[in-house]
Amino acid sequence: MCLAASPGPVPTFIETMDPIKVHLSSTFIRAHVSINVRMRFPVPAPPLDLTLLASLRPEQLRPEHLRPTLSDGRYLHWDELRRRSPPEGLDRERWWFAMHLARRQGQVVIPGLTDLHGRAFWFCRHDAIDRATHELDRRDVARELLVALGDESTREAYRIDQLLEEAISSSLIEGARITTRADAKAMVRERRAPVSRGERMVLNNYLAMEHLLTTVDERLSLDLLLELHAILGRDALEVEGAEGRLRRPDEDVNVVDAITGEIWHTPPPAAELPKRLDALFAFANGDVEPESFIHPLVRAMTLHFWMAYVHPFADGNGRIARALFYWQLLRSGYESAQYLSISGPIDRSKRAYYLAFAHSETSHGDFTYFLLHQLGVLRAANDELVDHLRDHGQRMRTLSQTLQRSESLNHRQRAALDHLLHDAHSGLTIRAHAARHRVTYLTARRDLQDLERASFVRRVRVGRTDHYHPTEELLAQVRGGRV
């Protein structure tokens, strides 16, 4: 059964860009789909009718029909399968039922994760999931970090950069508007007060991710969840006073197509939130376990889906769901997660993200579609991280050869030059340098002034703030290969 309901009259929108949020009388409608992403809600899977399968003769239902995927490994939703020619001897519905039956044979039911009608959500353990989790586990990202970043201080600076990337991308998914990524990063690093709601969203997301790192040893609870939401939501939600509290019964939250007004998701009633969240906490804390082993990566993705499905807040549910993904990974010992940005790949392909949710809700509780999508997202995030680390390592080797005449430079100064060579246009302020390395303002100023005296950077006064940029001589040496 489709979870999307008929939307009724299309509201008059008060915005025309990115995810649109509107108030309709006392009902808050959350438009989850960007105005720039044209999408059609998928056709729900037909009701299961095993009598159709029973009507087949044995010779019609061959072993290759009873498999969870196509022969090329694709795990298709009914909306995609119905457009394909079925195998000889089967019509499309019987083909779908045979495939669904094969998926059920490999199902793993998540205890406590149920739909609006109390039916359990489950996923199909099959080759694609096992292979993807195995490949992600084999990647020695920790070694790449050590080789590319060297000392702890440099790794800390890089970690902050990656948390900022995640904070920005997660905010963009939810409709934040910022001038540039560089400006948003500078705002956080220099501890400037946000001047727009978009900047406030970025800052809040960054602060929430920082706070998250201090809670990985704690049990997930309602208090912890509300505390995290209060950080994320401060002055950054459409509903005034909604931060740090669950949605009320009079706040009917729906996920709505910003263009057509069609409802894509109706979450459970507010009255069910305590029971549903208790089940989520029990799963997250390991108090209840499914009958089959769930890989930690899959467990983190399940929490992501679960939180988004329950939608416990009037706004900010997507940000909370992605934060819980990181919390679960860090809690499971994936320390490299703090250097990853899953929101980057998601932001670049919102359509696939939204469809992964919709396919999971319209296929008899099978949220394998969401897991497969998120495994692809995590693979892309890992690839980007490793590529960044290799580029960083190459820059540092080149820089080290260039700076052979200046062995007195400390690790913070070398990291500052690496940052400036990577982003020469933005420059670096004393406050940002201090924040990156968690040193005092005086120490940071001395670092940059020493670099200026050595002719590695030049100082540019912007208003009342000094900005440091690499000198043309340094840029020519590094880019020209004079090493």
RODO-2510 file (C-alpha; in nm, 4 decimals, decimal comma):
residues 483
     n   res          X          Y          Z
     1     m     0,0000     0,0000     0,0000
     2     c     0,1286     0,3437    -0,0919
     3     l     0,2069     0,5670     0,2024
     4     a     0,1545     0,8836     0,0016
     5     a    -0,1870     1,0410     0,0390
     6     s    -0,3822     1,2681    -0,1917
     7     p    -0,2570     1,6209    -0,1213
     8     g    -0,5824     1,8082    -0,1731
     9     p    -0,5598     2,1667    -0,2999
    10     v    -0,2141     2,2811    -0,3994
    11     p    -0,1088     2,5588    -0,1577
    12     t     0,0105     2,8992    -0,2665
    13     f     0,3863     2,8881    -0,2247
    14     i     0,5672     3,1707    -0,0475
    15     e     0,9009     3,0873    -0,2061
    16     t     1,0037     2,9791    -0,5550
    17     m     1,3546     2,8473    -0,5010
    18     d     1,4939     2,5179    -0,3680
    19     p     1,2988     2,3135    -0,1112
    20     i     0,9825     2,5108    -0,0479
    21     k     0,8311     2,5324     0,2960
    22     v     0,4802     2,6612     0,3506
    23     h     0,2238     2,6977     0,6234
    24     l    -0,1280     2,5830     0,5406
    25     s    -0,3690     2,6897     0,8178
    26     s    -0,2499     2,5045     1,1319
    27     t    -0,0755     2,2315     0,9320
    28     f     0,2969     2,2524     0,8634
    29     i     0,3917     2,1026     0,5300
    30     r     0,7560     2,0225     0,4668
    31     a     0,8400     2,0323     0,0968
    32     h     1,1265     1,7887     0,0602
    33     v     1,1757     1,8055    -0,3147
    34     s     1,3649     2,0868    -0,4819
    35     i     1,1839     2,3035    -0,7372
    36     n     1,4695     2,2205    -0,9741
    37     v     1,4260     1,8424    -0,9440
    38     r     1,1355     1,7233    -1,1564
    39     m     1,0157     1,3908    -1,0215
    40     r     0,7190     1,1596    -1,0415
    41     f     0,6094     0,9578    -0,7418
    42     p     0,6800     0,5883    -0,8172
    43     v     0,3926     0,3522    -0,8839
    44     p     0,3536     0,1370    -0,5700
    45     a     0,4113    -0,2352    -0,5882
    46     p     0,0867    -0,4288    -0,6459
    47     p    -0,0731    -0,6157    -0,3530
    48     l     0,0794    -0,9585    -0,2992
    49     d    -0,1349    -1,2348    -0,4445
    50     l     0,0322    -1,5717    -0,4069
    51     t    -0,2535    -1,7364    -0,5971
    52     l    -0,1025    -1,5913    -0,9129
    53     l     0,2187    -1,7786    -0,8487
    54     a     0,0292    -2,0927    -0,7524
    55     s    -0,1433    -2,0859    -1,0888
    56     l     0,1879    -2,1288    -1,2707
    57     r     0,2980    -2,4661    -1,3990
    58     p     0,6380    -2,5811    -1,2658
    59     e     0,7998    -2,5495    -1,6088
    60     q     0,6971    -2,1831    -1,6251
    61     l     0,8752    -2,0830    -1,3032
    62     r     1,2415    -2,1555    -1,3653
    63     p     1,5202    -2,1001    -1,1052
    64     e     1,6416    -1,7850    -1,2799
    65     h     1,2999    -1,6297    -1,2134
    66     l     1,3330    -1,6867    -0,8390
    67     r     1,6164    -1,4413    -0,7795
    68     p     1,6097    -1,1028    -0,6005
    69     t     1,7774    -0,9125    -0,8846
    70     l     1,8008    -0,9015    -1,2600
    71     s     2,0745    -1,1081    -1,4178
    72     d     2,2999    -0,7998    -1,4176
    73     g     2,2548    -0,7554    -1,0410
    74     r     2,0137    -0,4602    -1,0414
    75     y     1,7581    -0,4528    -0,7593
    76     l     1,4594    -0,2933    -0,9317
    77     h     1,1432    -0,1478    -0,7832
    78     w     0,8085    -0,2440    -0,9363
    79     d     0,7862     0,1013    -1,0960
    80     e     1,0975     0,0161    -1,3010
    81     l     1,0324    -0,3539    -1,3494
    82     r     0,6818    -0,3000    -1,4947
    83     r     0,8342    -0,1266    -1,7987
    84     r     1,0474    -0,4276    -1,8879
    85     s     0,9585    -0,7341    -2,0922
    86     p     0,9060    -1,0306    -1,8590
    87     p     1,0728    -1,3684    -1,9118
    88     e     0,8987    -1,6076    -2,1465
    89     g     0,5972    -1,7698    -1,9843
    90     l     0,5458    -1,4948    -1,7220
    91     d     0,3510    -1,1732    -1,7208
    92     r     0,4899    -0,8716    -1,5376
    93     e     0,2962    -0,9249    -1,2130
    94     r     0,3943    -1,2903    -1,1842
    95     w     0,7558    -1,1947    -1,2602
    96     w     0,7440    -0,9332    -0,9825
    97     f     0,5881    -1,1759    -0,7338
    98     a     0,8530    -1,4393    -0,8094
    99     m     1,1284    -1,1806    -0,7548
   100     h     0,9641    -1,0552    -0,4364
   101     l     0,9375    -1,4108    -0,3045
   102     a     1,3120    -1,4578    -0,3611
   103     r     1,3792    -1,1350    -0,1741
   104     r     1,1686    -1,2501     0,1175
   105     q     1,3790    -1,5651     0,1436
   106     g     1,6816    -1,3483     0,2265
   107     q     1,5000    -1,0943     0,4405
   108     v     1,6320    -0,9456     0,7643
   109     v     1,3535    -0,7909     0,9723
   110     i     1,4405    -0,4860     1,1835
   111     p     1,2793    -0,5231     1,5276
   112     g     1,0622    -0,2237     1,6096
   113     l     1,0804    -0,0552     1,2681
   114     t     0,7227    -0,0681     1,1405
   115     d     0,5092     0,1277     0,8968
   116     l     0,1847     0,3150     0,9653
   117     h    -0,0054    -0,0140     0,9746
   118     g     0,2337    -0,1959     1,2071
   119     r     0,4001    -0,4012     0,9325
   120     a     0,7715    -0,4608     0,9773
   121     f     1,0346    -0,3034     0,7536
   122     w     1,3020    -0,5423     0,6298
   123     f     1,5887    -0,5635     0,3872
   124     c     1,7119    -0,8404     0,1603
   125     r     2,0631    -0,9605     0,2325
   126     h     2,2109    -1,0430    -0,1062
   127     d     2,5390    -1,0247    -0,2953
   128     a     2,5349    -0,6511    -0,3701
   129     i     2,5057    -0,5555    -0,0017
   130     d     2,7601    -0,8121     0,1179
   131     r     3,0066    -0,7140    -0,1532
   132     a     2,9708    -0,3394    -0,0914
   133     t     3,0142    -0,3640     0,2868
   134     h     3,3156    -0,5927     0,2402
   135     e     3,4827    -0,3536    -0,0057
   136     l     3,4225    -0,0551     0,2211
   137     d     3,5716    -0,2431     0,5165
   138     r     3,8801    -0,3359     0,3129
   139     r     3,9645     0,0249     0,2375
   140     d     4,2400     0,1239     0,4753
   141     v     4,1354     0,4869     0,5081
   142     a     4,3123     0,5159     0,8434
   143     r     4,6436     0,4352     0,6762
   144     e     4,5753     0,6887     0,4022
   145     l     4,5091     0,9494     0,6722
   146     l     4,8355     0,8756     0,8511
   147     v     5,0424     0,8822     0,5339
   148     a     4,8835     1,1944     0,3859
   149     l     4,8323     1,4058     0,6962
   150     g     5,1191     1,3047     0,9192
   151     d     5,0956     1,4626     1,2624
   152     e     4,7884     1,4821     1,4853
   153     s     4,7535     1,8603     1,4541
   154     t     4,7316     1,8417     1,0753
   155     r     4,4777     1,5612     1,0967
   156     e     4,2706     1,7740     1,3349
   157     a     4,2764     2,0666     1,0901
   158     y     4,1716     1,8356     0,8074
   159     r     3,8950     1,6862     1,0222
   160     i     3,7547     2,0351     1,0825
   161     d     3,7621     2,1030     0,7088
   162     q     3,5686     1,7839     0,6380
   163     l     3,3132     1,8542     0,9115
   164     l     3,2592     2,1935     0,7511
   165     e     3,2043     2,0277     0,4134
   166     e     2,9435     1,7979     0,5673
   167     a     2,7754     2,0872     0,7494
   168     i     2,7492     2,2906     0,4297
   169     s     2,6244     2,0047     0,2097
   170     s     2,3705     1,8877     0,4673
   171     s     2,2384     2,2441     0,4890
   172     l     2,2163     2,2754     0,1102
   173     i     2,0064     1,9583     0,0931
   174     e     1,7588     2,1268     0,3279
   175     g     1,7403     2,4469     0,1230
   176     a     2,0085     2,6671     0,2826
   177     r     2,1266     2,9589     0,0690
   178     i     2,4830     3,0737     0,1111
   179     t     2,7007     3,3008    -0,0978
   180     t     2,9920     3,0589    -0,1400
   181     r     3,1331     2,7605     0,0431
   182     a     3,4474     2,9606     0,1166
   183     d     3,2448     3,2359     0,2845
   184     a     3,0501     2,9818     0,4912
   185     k     3,3713     2,8126     0,6025
   186     a     3,5299     3,1448     0,6911
   187     m     3,2239     3,2376     0,8957
   188     v     3,2610     2,9259     1,1088
   189     r     3,6392     2,9363     1,1374
   190     e     3,6502     3,3029     1,2272
   191     r     3,3614     3,2616     1,4683
   192     r     3,1632     3,5359     1,2996
   193     a     2,7950     3,5662     1,3780
   194     p     2,5779     3,4259     1,0942
   195     v     2,4130     3,6972     0,8850
   196     s     2,1530     3,4758     0,7125
   197     r     1,9443     3,1710     0,7851
   198     g     2,1626     2,9699     0,5465
   199     e     2,4771     3,0606     0,7388
   200     r     2,3001     2,9810     1,0658
   201     m     2,2093     2,6343     0,9320
   202     v     2,5728     2,5696     0,8377
   203     l     2,7015     2,6844     1,1758
   204     n     2,4417     2,4788     1,3623
   205     n     2,5206     2,1680     1,1592
   206     y     2,8912     2,2108     1,2305
   207     l     2,8312     2,2603     1,6042
   208     a     2,6025     1,9570     1,6099
   209     m     2,8656     1,7399     1,4403
   210     e     3,1269     1,8591     1,6888
   211     h     2,8895     1,7826     1,9748
   212     l     2,8162     1,4430     1,8238
   213     l     3,1810     1,3436     1,8592
   214     t     3,1565     1,3884     2,2354
   215     t     2,8509     1,1613     2,2688
   216     v     2,9558     0,8420     2,0896
   217     d     3,0138     0,6647     2,4212
   218     e     2,6695     0,7640     2,5504
   219     r     2,3509     0,5661     2,5017
   220     l     2,1119     0,7215     2,2528
   221     s     1,8156     0,8617     2,4443
   222     l     1,5381     1,1137     2,4031
   223     d     1,7375     1,3713     2,6018
   224     l     2,0388     1,3291     2,3743
   225     l     1,8229     1,3451     2,0610
   226     l     1,6464     1,6626     2,1767
   227     e     1,9781     1,8181     2,2750
   228     l     2,1178     1,7512     1,9281
   229     h     1,8041     1,8887     1,7623
   230     a     1,8215     2,2042     1,9769
   231     i     2,1750     2,2667     1,8470
   232     l     2,0735     2,1986     1,4856
   233     g     1,7543     2,3998     1,5036
   234     r     1,8527     2,7158     1,6878
   235     d     1,7195     3,0071     1,4774
   236     a     1,7300     2,7799     1,1706
   237     l     1,3836     2,6207     1,1512
   238     e     1,0706     2,7351     0,9722
   239     v     0,8557     2,6695     1,2786
   240     e     0,9290     2,9137     1,5566
   241     g     1,0149     2,7445     1,8855
   242     a     1,0295     2,3963     1,7309
   243     e     1,3923     2,3255     1,8173
   244     g     1,4635     2,0743     2,0918
   245     r     1,1105     1,9304     2,1115
   246     l     0,9050     1,6653     1,9343
   247     r     0,6287     1,7684     1,6962
   248     r     0,2855     1,8112     1,8520
   249     p    -0,0401     1,6450     1,7405
   250     d    -0,1539     1,9744     1,5838
   251     e     0,1576     1,9837     1,3635
   252     d     0,0737     1,7458     1,0800
   253     v     0,4032     1,7064     0,8987
   254     n     0,4090     1,5751     0,5418
   255     v     0,6826     1,5468     0,2817
   256     v     0,5497     1,7285    -0,0235
   257     d     0,6575     1,7734    -0,3855
   258     a     0,7353     2,1431    -0,4151
   259     i     0,6069     2,1590    -0,7733
   260     t     0,2865     1,9533    -0,7736
   261     g     0,1879     1,9588    -0,4066
   262     e     0,1762     1,5767    -0,4118
   263     i     0,2485     1,4180    -0,0748
   264     w     0,5445     1,1806    -0,0832
   265     h     0,5455     1,0741     0,2796
   266     t     0,3042     1,0897     0,5708
   267     p     0,4896     1,0049     0,8934
   268     p     0,3307     0,8276     1,1897
   269     p     0,1021     1,0349     1,4173
   270     a     0,2675     1,2414     1,6911
   271     a     0,0942     1,0287     1,9567
   272     e     0,3010     0,7281     1,8430
   273     l     0,6378     0,9038     1,8689
   274     p     0,7331     0,7927     2,2241
   275     k     0,6799     0,4251     2,1424
   276     r     0,8492     0,4464     1,8031
   277     l     1,1501     0,6380     1,9359
   278     d     1,1913     0,3936     2,2242
   279     a     1,2173     0,1153     1,9651
   280     l     1,4729     0,3173     1,7683
   281     f     1,6821     0,3801     2,0820
   282     a     1,6729     0,0108     2,1741
   283     f     1,8031    -0,0803     1,8272
   284     a     2,0698     0,1908     1,8277
   285     n     2,1959     0,0936     2,1724
   286     g     2,2012    -0,2774     2,0939
   287     d     1,9327    -0,3641     2,3494
   288     v     1,7450    -0,5638     2,0861
   289     e     1,9005    -0,7524     1,8015
   290     p     1,7505    -0,8990     1,4847
   291     e     1,7713    -1,2699     1,4260
   292     s     2,0498    -1,2188     1,1705
   293     f     2,3718    -1,0182     1,2007
   294     i     2,3504    -0,6610     1,0721
   295     h     2,6738    -0,5077     0,9487
   296     p     2,7616    -0,1807     1,1305
   297     l     2,7439     0,0160     0,8048
   298     v     2,3965    -0,1213     0,7364
   299     r     2,2970    -0,0507     1,0970
   300     a     2,3967     0,3167     1,0565
   301     m     2,1999     0,3436     0,7317
   302     t     1,9006     0,1807     0,8998
   303     l     1,9035     0,4521     1,1681
   304     h     1,9188     0,7150     0,8918
   305     f     1,6112     0,5668     0,7230
   306     w     1,4287     0,5076     1,0528
   307     m     1,4653     0,8641     1,1772
   308     a     1,3562     1,0072     0,8418
   309     y     1,0552     0,7745     0,8327
   310     v     0,9366     0,8602     1,1843
   311     h     0,9952     1,2331     1,1217
   312     p     0,9688     1,3202     1,4933
   313     f     1,0262     1,6951     1,4558
   314     a     0,8360     1,9776     1,2918
   315     d     1,1502     2,0534     1,0888
   316     g     1,5132     1,9450     1,0711
   317     n     1,4452     1,5711     1,0399
   318     g     1,6852     1,5170     0,7497
   319     r     1,9713     1,6848     0,9343
   320     i     1,9053     1,4745     1,2450
   321     a     1,8817     1,1532     1,0396
   322     r     2,2200     1,2125     0,8749
   323     a     2,3737     1,3069     1,2111
   324     l     2,2569     0,9761     1,3596
   325     f     2,4233     0,7951     1,0702
   326     y     2,7558     0,9444     1,1793
   327     w     2,6846     0,8762     1,5464
   328     q     2,6274     0,5073     1,4761
   329     l     2,9394     0,4737     1,2594
   330     l     3,1600     0,6422     1,5187
   331     r     3,0036     0,4321     1,7932
   332     s     3,0873     0,1195     1,5899
   333     g     3,4545     0,2161     1,5708
   334     y     3,4647     0,3767     1,2237
   335     e     3,6808     0,6714     1,3314
   336     s     3,7379     0,7758     0,9710
   337     a     3,3657     0,8689     0,9545
   338     q     3,4498     1,2104     1,1007
   339     y     3,6506     1,2811     0,7843
   340     l     3,3702     1,1802     0,5464
   341     s     3,0911     1,3831     0,3917
   342     i     2,7925     1,1752     0,2788
   343     s     2,5835     1,4880     0,2243
   344     g     2,8111     1,5949    -0,0612
   345     p     2,7184     1,3021    -0,2896
   346     i     2,3551     1,3241    -0,1742
   347     d     2,3328     1,6957    -0,2530
   348     r     2,4651     1,6339    -0,6034
   349     s     2,1907     1,3779    -0,6706
   350     k     1,8881     1,4621    -0,4566
   351     r     1,6552     1,2830    -0,6959
   352     a     1,8133     0,9443    -0,6263
   353     y     1,8034     1,0152    -0,2513
   354     y     1,4318     1,0937    -0,2466
   355     l     1,3474     0,8006    -0,4739
   356     a     1,5386     0,5629    -0,2450
   357     f     1,3022     0,6625     0,0371
   358     a     0,9926     0,6415    -0,1850
   359     h     1,0848     0,3017    -0,3305
   360     s     1,1381     0,1663     0,0194
   361     e     0,7987     0,2876     0,1409
   362     t     0,6048     0,1519    -0,1569
   363     s     0,7444    -0,2001    -0,1806
   364     h     0,5869    -0,3910     0,1091
   365     g     0,8376    -0,2720     0,3685
   366     d     1,1499    -0,3576     0,1671
   367     f     1,4014    -0,0791     0,2343
   368     t     1,6846    -0,2526     0,0480
   369     y     1,6564     0,0265    -0,2090
   370     f     1,7618     0,2826     0,0505
   371     l     2,0517     0,0673     0,1718
   372     l     2,1827     0,0155    -0,1815
   373     h     2,1598     0,3878    -0,2473
   374     q     2,3415     0,4740     0,0748
   375     l     2,6137     0,2177     0,0124
   376     g     2,6739     0,3936    -0,3186
   377     v     2,6807     0,7287    -0,1396
   378     l     2,9288     0,5975     0,1169
   379     r     3,1481     0,4530    -0,1566
   380     a     3,1515     0,7911    -0,3317
   381     a     3,2324     0,9696    -0,0049
   382     n     3,5192     0,7282     0,0603
   383     d     3,6513     0,7741    -0,2936
   384     e     3,6425     1,1502    -0,2548
   385     l     3,8192     1,1312     0,0795
   386     v     4,0980     0,9108    -0,0553
   387     d     4,1378     1,1335    -0,3628
   388     h     4,1584     1,4414    -0,1400
   389     l     4,4127     1,2722     0,0826
   390     r     4,6318     1,1719    -0,2122
   391     d     4,6162     1,5231    -0,3556
   392     h     4,6953     1,6609    -0,0127
   393     g     4,9886     1,4244     0,0285
   394     q     5,1281     1,5256    -0,3103
   395     r     5,0934     1,8949    -0,2267
   396     m     5,2661     1,8415     0,1061
   397     r     5,5560     1,6567    -0,0584
   398     t     5,5945     1,9319    -0,3152
   399     l     5,5662     2,1954    -0,0472
   400     s     5,8206     2,0166     0,1709
   401     q     6,0758     2,0236    -0,1114
   402     t     6,0001     2,3882    -0,1810
   403     l     6,0482     2,4771     0,1849
   404     q     6,3740     2,2910     0,2342
   405     r     6,5401     2,6239     0,3043
   406     s     6,2961     2,6875     0,5899
   407     e     6,3254     2,3882     0,8181
   408     s     6,2261     2,6082     1,1108
   409     l     5,8606     2,6153     1,0035
   410     n     5,6315     2,4339     1,2468
   411     h     5,3576     2,1917     1,1473
   412     r     5,0859     2,4595     1,1795
   413     q     5,2662     2,6892     0,9383
   414     r     5,3169     2,4094     0,6872
   415     a     4,9481     2,3202     0,7156
   416     a     4,8581     2,6881     0,6657
   417     l     5,0647     2,7051     0,3464
   418     d     4,9081     2,3834     0,2222
   419     h     4,5628     2,5299     0,2859
   420     l     4,6521     2,8499     0,1021
   421     l     4,7959     2,6643    -0,1950
   422     h     4,4777     2,4584    -0,2156
   423     d     4,2548     2,7671    -0,1920
   424     a     4,4655     3,0730    -0,2699
   425     h     4,1659     3,2990    -0,3391
   426     s     4,0013     3,2725     0,0032
   427     g     4,3080     3,3482     0,2079
   428     l     4,3494     3,2808     0,5786
   429     t     4,2795     3,4969     0,8819
   430     i     4,4425     3,4781     1,2228
   431     r     4,1182     3,3672     1,3860
   432     a     4,0640     3,0935     1,1282
   433     h     4,4210     2,9674     1,1719
   434     a     4,3758     2,9669     1,5500
   435     a     4,0477     2,7761     1,5232
   436     r     4,1894     2,5178     1,2803
   437     h     4,4735     2,4287     1,5161
   438     r     4,3086     2,5152     1,8458
   439     v     4,5791     2,7565     1,9553
   440     t     4,5575     3,1067     2,1000
   441     y     4,5125     3,4142     1,8877
   442     l     4,8654     3,5325     1,9740
   443     t     5,0201     3,2009     1,8665
   444     a     4,8251     3,2047     1,5409
   445     r     4,9266     3,5648     1,4693
   446     r     5,2923     3,4815     1,5300
   447     d     5,2676     3,1838     1,2903
   448     l     5,1338     3,3985     1,0071
   449     q     5,3600     3,6944     1,0728
   450     d     5,6636     3,4651     1,0561
   451     l     5,5416     3,3334     0,7209
   452     e     5,5013     3,6902     0,5983
   453     r     5,8566     3,7806     0,7044
   454     a     5,9816     3,4735     0,5174
   455     s     5,7983     3,5958     0,2022
   456     f     5,5748     3,2920     0,1844
   457     v     5,2551     3,4928     0,2365
   458     r     5,1406     3,8489     0,1853
   459     r     4,9028     4,0350     0,4121
   460     v     4,5937     4,2106     0,2727
   461     r     4,3819     4,4337     0,4922
   462     v     4,0064     4,3802     0,4416
   463     g     3,8090     4,6159     0,6621
   464     r     3,9521     4,5623     1,0072
   465     t     4,0784     4,2105     0,9410
   466     d     4,4111     4,0892     0,8013
   467     h     4,3884     3,8216     0,5329
   468     y     4,6972     3,6230     0,4350
   469     h     4,7510     3,4906     0,0811
   470     p     5,0395     3,2971    -0,0772
   471     t     5,2955     3,5139    -0,2520
   472     e     5,3353     3,4916    -0,6274
   473     e     5,6891     3,3646    -0,5723
   474     l     5,5654     3,0674    -0,3670
   475     l     5,2888     2,9908    -0,6164
   476     a     5,5370     2,9970    -0,9034
   477     q     5,7788     2,7689    -0,7215
   478     v     5,5175     2,5072    -0,6395
   479     r     5,3174     2,5196    -0,9616
   480     g     5,6185     2,5666    -1,1835
   481     g     5,7922     2,2585    -1,0538
   482     r     6,0930     2,4414    -0,9098
   483     v     6,1408     2,1785    -0,6444
***
